[in-house]
Amino acid sequence: MYTMNWKILVLSMMATLLVANATKSEVEAFYNETANLPCDFKNPQNFSQEELVIFWQGARDDVLYELYRGREKQIHVHANYINRTKFNQTTWILHLLNVQITDQGKCTCFVQHLGPKGLVIIHQLSFQLSVLAPFSQPEITRLDNKTAEIGEILNFSCSSKQGYPKPEKIYWIVETTNSTQYPGEIHLSQDDTNQLYYVTTALSLPITESTIWINITCFLKTQGPVELLTSETLQIKMKPHEELDSNFVIPGVIVVLVLTVVLLIILRVLPLKKCSHLCDKREATRVKTEDTDHPKERDEALESLSYQMCEKRGDR
């Protein structure tokens, strides 16, 4: 049976207890800003830095930073984190610069003691790094050029961009004589380069007879520091019904009446002129017949026809 150095045994027991209990829930950081990654090592044994190896490991087991026996060592550091970290030896906090969406996930700080038997983990702290990118102020856009008239359906869109994580909810408040909330269907697209989201939704609004004015506002509920983002209110006034001016109606009616009278006169005069022309033609025919000694029977037939037409003209 072999014996173990009592100091190493104590350190191992301490490490086991520390590893089991050293867990921090979450660290939040803003996109493109600095994240403060804790370690919370108290160094109860007052080890010198030359006896310690300290490093942070990211979500994909990438090494973010390593301090090996008091000196920074980059041989194990992932290329994405070279020149992006600063270690504060007083507070034991690692500052991660220019935070990206891809940095989020589970992170762990390890502290190892270098003793006669090699490296032994004496401290470990795990936490979730969450990255937030505030969405832009929602913006309402008209999707048509229709006039706000009764019976029309007006179409709008509301959009916000460059945010992370996904928004929780988007909705509209439409104010007329009463206020009505309309839920919005979230449509998301994600930038392949920075992983930020662009969100949009649409609204179709029918115009009814009771509509006089409309105020439309779009709201976006997010998981960022400002949980509810509000657009500027879009104000729409209804187009009034076009009523004919009385100064225009009366002259218009007079013109219509005059035109109607003129048309009736024309319809009366034209048939009379036609009958007069036929009667004149009958007289000319009779004279010509007399001159050319046409048979009397034909003259009598023409005279009878002309007489009937002229009688009708006289009746009118």
C-alpha positions as MATLAB code, in Angstrom:
seq = 'MYTMNWKILVLSMMATLLVANATKSEVEAFYNETANLPCDFKNPQNFSQEELVIFWQGARDDVLYELYRGREKQIHVHANYINRTKFNQTTWILHLLNVQITDQGKCTCFVQHLGPKGLVIIHQLSFQLSVLAPFSQPEITRLDNKTAEIGEILNFSCSSKQGYPKPEKIYWIVETTNSTQYPGEIHLSQDDTNQLYYVTTALSLPITESTIWINITCFLKTQGPVELLTSETLQIKMKPHEELDSNFVIPGVIVVLVLTVVLLIILRVLPLKKCSHLCDKREATRVKTEDTDHPKERDEALESLSYQMCEKRGDR';
ca = [
       0.000    0.000    0.000;
       1.425    3.279   -1.103;
       1.298    6.621    0.653;
       0.204    9.899   -0.938;
       1.549   13.308   -0.154;
      -0.945   14.796    2.296;
      -0.789   18.202    0.616;
      -1.804   16.813   -2.767;
      -4.618   14.867   -1.105;
      -5.976   18.011    0.523;
      -5.751   19.937   -2.736;
      -7.595   17.196   -4.589;
     -10.387   17.187   -2.011;
     -10.636   20.966   -2.198;
     -10.771   20.831   -5.974;
     -13.577   18.292   -5.857;
     -15.656   20.486   -3.564;
     -14.917   23.616   -5.559;
     -15.721   22.007   -8.895;
     -19.002   20.663   -7.554;
     -20.166   24.058   -6.275;
     -18.454   26.642   -8.459;
     -21.145   27.401  -11.050;
     -22.382   30.816  -12.074;
     -25.627   30.955  -14.004;
     -25.166   33.580  -16.721;
     -23.011   36.418  -17.962;
     -24.550   38.865  -20.441;
     -22.644   40.969  -22.927;
     -23.557   43.282  -25.782;
     -22.637   42.600  -29.367;
     -19.367   44.292  -30.418;
     -18.667   45.367  -26.829;
     -16.667   43.813  -23.952;
     -17.662   40.780  -21.885;
     -16.310   40.318  -18.363;
     -15.663   36.618  -17.846;
     -15.266   35.771  -14.135;
     -13.200   33.123  -12.415;
     -13.915   33.898   -8.741;
     -10.736   32.206   -7.520;
      -9.951   33.317   -3.938;
      -6.550   31.596   -3.714;
      -6.957   30.463   -0.073;
      -3.557   28.774   -0.087;
      -1.903   31.942   -1.348;
      -0.201   30.223   -4.248;
       2.075   32.332   -6.363;
       1.268   32.728  -10.024;
       4.385   30.696  -10.874;
       2.640   27.694   -9.307;
      -0.617   28.167  -11.228;
      -1.985   27.634  -14.709;
      -5.154   29.634  -15.456;
      -7.223   29.399  -18.624;
     -10.745   29.997  -19.952;
     -12.409   27.568  -22.282;
     -15.325   28.450  -24.588;
     -18.462   26.699  -25.800;
     -16.668   24.595  -28.436;
     -13.786   23.773  -26.104;
     -11.803   26.599  -27.696;
      -9.204   28.113  -25.370;
      -9.860   31.838  -25.011;
      -6.855   32.700  -22.847;
      -4.064   30.983  -20.902;
      -1.774   32.298  -18.179;
       0.930   29.712  -17.688;
       2.953   30.204  -14.500;
       2.557   33.986  -14.644;
       3.067   34.399  -18.396;
       0.555   34.598  -21.224;
       0.783   31.599  -23.485;
      -0.911   31.639  -26.895;
       0.087   28.243  -28.227;
      -3.218   26.712  -27.099;
      -5.388   29.794  -27.723;
      -7.822   29.537  -30.631;
      -7.149   31.895  -33.549;
     -10.522   33.647  -33.064;
      -9.385   34.927  -29.660;
      -5.826   36.050  -30.345;
      -5.467   39.716  -29.282;
      -9.096   39.830  -28.129;
      -8.565   39.284  -24.383;
      -7.150   41.153  -21.408;
      -6.630   39.506  -18.016;
      -6.961   41.487  -14.801;
      -4.682   39.738  -12.289;
      -6.211   41.621   -9.372;
      -9.860   40.748   -9.958;
      -9.245   37.489  -11.852;
     -11.581   38.678  -14.606;
     -10.936   38.053  -18.282;
     -12.126   40.872  -20.558;
     -13.254   39.531  -23.922;
     -13.213   42.324  -26.497;
     -15.461   42.841  -29.536;
     -17.961   40.172  -28.509;
     -19.596   38.262  -31.381;
     -22.712   36.093  -31.514;
     -20.498   33.053  -32.074;
     -18.834   33.647  -28.656;
     -21.965   32.763  -26.711;
     -22.414   29.462  -24.942;
     -20.970   27.694  -21.933;
     -17.614   29.048  -20.701;
     -15.403   27.689  -17.936;
     -12.499   29.100  -15.983;
      -9.954   26.518  -14.817;
      -7.223   26.992  -12.206;
      -4.564   24.308  -11.938;
      -1.810   23.936   -9.380;
       1.559   22.723  -10.533;
       3.034   20.500   -7.837;
       5.473   17.616   -7.574;
       2.939   15.250   -9.133;
       2.009   17.558  -12.018;
      -1.052   19.735  -12.627;
      -4.086   19.384  -10.409;
      -7.354   21.316  -10.892;
      -8.024   23.274   -7.732;
     -10.779   25.589   -9.015;
     -13.382   25.556  -11.760;
     -16.181   28.018  -12.568;
     -18.701   27.470  -15.364;
     -21.227   29.990  -16.659;
     -23.367   30.737  -19.709;
     -22.230   33.616  -21.887;
     -25.242   35.280  -23.541;
     -24.826   37.909  -26.246;
     -27.438   40.610  -26.823;
     -27.793   42.907  -29.811;
     -30.484   45.595  -29.432;
     -32.949   45.746  -32.314;
     -33.411   49.037  -34.116;
     -36.531   51.115  -33.531;
     -39.419   49.528  -35.460;
     -40.338   51.388  -38.632;
     -43.753   51.418  -40.344;
     -43.918   51.527  -44.152;
     -46.930   51.906  -46.453;
     -47.088   49.095  -49.000;
     -49.561   50.773  -51.377;
     -50.489   54.156  -52.781;
     -54.205   53.867  -52.112;
     -56.243   56.785  -50.831;
     -57.823   56.288  -47.417;
     -61.394   55.917  -48.622;
     -64.301   53.811  -47.399;
     -64.089   50.283  -48.778;
     -60.339   50.356  -49.392;
     -57.876   48.017  -47.669;
     -54.617   49.704  -46.662;
     -51.448   47.607  -46.329;
     -48.511   48.291  -44.018;
     -45.284   46.620  -42.903;
     -43.282   47.011  -39.700;
     -39.601   46.100  -39.584;
     -36.637   46.126  -37.216;
     -33.066   44.979  -37.798;
     -29.662   44.047  -36.379;
     -30.961   42.326  -33.242;
     -30.266   39.182  -31.231;
     -31.701   36.856  -29.952;
     -35.037   36.308  -31.677;
     -37.789   38.718  -30.594;
     -40.598   37.341  -28.478;
     -43.551   39.179  -29.990;
     -44.572   41.830  -32.505;
     -47.980   43.517  -32.655;
     -49.901   46.609  -33.781;
     -52.079   49.103  -31.940;
     -54.619   50.770  -34.245;
     -56.466   53.750  -32.791;
     -59.663   55.081  -34.355;
     -62.646   55.875  -32.160;
     -61.481   52.856  -30.146;
     -58.093   51.169  -29.763;
     -57.597   47.697  -31.210;
     -54.587   45.401  -30.877;
     -53.677   43.329  -33.923;
     -51.183   40.461  -33.505;
     -48.365   40.376  -36.018;
     -46.863   37.269  -37.571;
     -43.083   37.325  -37.122;
     -41.012   36.852  -40.266;
     -37.289   36.435  -39.546;
     -34.160   36.449  -41.654;
     -30.610   36.070  -40.325;
     -27.402   37.584  -41.592;
     -24.959   34.812  -42.486;
     -21.975   36.970  -41.518;
     -22.843   38.334  -38.061;
     -25.845   36.090  -37.201;
     -28.042   39.114  -36.405;
     -31.771   39.010  -37.084;
     -34.041   41.138  -39.277;
     -37.723   40.973  -38.323;
     -40.780   42.148  -40.242;
     -44.566   41.791  -40.121;
     -47.523   42.988  -42.203;
     -50.948   44.491  -41.550;
     -53.987   44.806  -43.847;
     -56.471   47.342  -42.523;
     -59.993   47.757  -43.995;
     -61.523   51.231  -44.010;
     -65.132   51.316  -42.776;
     -67.810   54.010  -42.791;
     -67.137   54.850  -39.151;
     -63.446   55.526  -39.806;
     -62.541   59.204  -39.600;
     -58.852   59.044  -38.630;
     -56.340   56.288  -37.899;
     -53.251   56.176  -35.669;
     -51.057   53.098  -36.208;
     -48.173   52.058  -33.914;
     -45.975   48.960  -34.064;
     -44.499   47.280  -30.949;
     -41.637   44.779  -30.742;
     -41.058   42.772  -27.556;
     -37.430   41.617  -27.253;
     -35.104   39.955  -24.763;
     -32.716   42.903  -24.655;
     -32.287   45.644  -22.069;
     -35.164   47.580  -23.621;
     -37.812   44.891  -23.669;
     -40.467   46.839  -25.609;
     -39.536   48.875  -28.663;
     -42.085   51.284  -30.158;
     -42.303   52.754  -33.627;
     -43.298   56.297  -34.405;
     -47.075   56.576  -34.753;
     -48.333   56.784  -38.337;
     -51.300   59.151  -38.609;
     -53.790   58.816  -41.454;
     -56.763   61.103  -42.115;
     -59.732   59.911  -44.125;
     -60.444   61.550  -47.461;
     -63.783   63.459  -47.051;
     -66.711   62.599  -49.287;
     -66.844   64.943  -52.278;
     -70.102   66.925  -52.094;
     -71.176   69.125  -54.984;
     -71.077   72.828  -54.210;
     -74.531   74.482  -54.337;
     -73.018   77.297  -56.416;
     -72.143   74.638  -58.977;
     -75.292   72.487  -58.742;
     -77.875   75.190  -59.647;
     -76.142   76.405  -62.851;
     -75.563   72.777  -63.778;
     -79.262   71.941  -63.480;
     -80.170   74.970  -65.584;
     -77.748   73.908  -68.316;
     -79.235   70.399  -68.349;
     -82.777   71.785  -68.642;
     -81.791   74.110  -71.475;
     -80.112   71.301  -73.371;
     -83.195   69.106  -72.893;
     -85.516   71.822  -74.287;
     -83.221   72.407  -77.255;
     -83.126   68.693  -77.995;
     -86.929   68.461  -77.888;
     -87.247   71.404  -80.264;
     -84.781   69.813  -82.659;
     -86.734   66.555  -82.582;
     -89.911   68.500  -83.378;
     -88.503   70.685  -86.117;
     -86.706   68.009  -88.128;
     -89.869   65.999  -89.014;
     -91.708   69.216  -89.927;
     -88.944   70.249  -92.263;
     -89.041   66.811  -93.826;
     -92.810   67.056  -94.430;
     -92.462   70.530  -95.849;
     -89.840   69.257  -98.226;
     -92.156   66.438  -99.363;
     -95.058   68.829  -99.899;
     -92.867   71.142 -101.931;
     -91.728   68.192 -103.957;
     -95.357   67.180 -104.528;
     -96.206   70.626 -105.905;
     -93.214   70.558 -108.199;
     -94.142   67.105 -109.407;
     -97.737   68.154 -110.095;
     -96.620   71.152 -112.150;
     -94.179   69.036 -114.098;
     -96.847   66.464 -114.769;
     -99.164   69.062 -116.119;
     -96.439   70.332 -118.396;
     -95.556   66.891 -119.705;
     -99.145   65.648 -120.008;
     -98.652   62.678 -117.602;
    -101.717   60.601 -116.938;
    -104.198   62.043 -114.512;
    -104.268   58.838 -112.423;
    -100.638   59.274 -111.364;
    -101.230   62.881 -110.380;
    -104.131   61.854 -108.240;
    -102.059   59.164 -106.484;
     -99.232   61.600 -105.706;
    -101.671   64.226 -104.535;
    -103.347   61.737 -102.194;
     -99.977   60.706 -100.653;
     -98.815   64.293 -100.178;
    -102.146   65.259  -98.707;
    -101.927   62.522  -96.063;
     -98.396   63.531  -95.069;
     -99.312   67.176  -94.866;
    -102.349   66.305  -92.749;
    -100.076   64.514  -90.291;
     -97.817   67.524  -90.239;
    -100.774   69.759  -89.435;
    -101.875   67.440  -86.618;
     -98.498   67.792  -85.000;
];
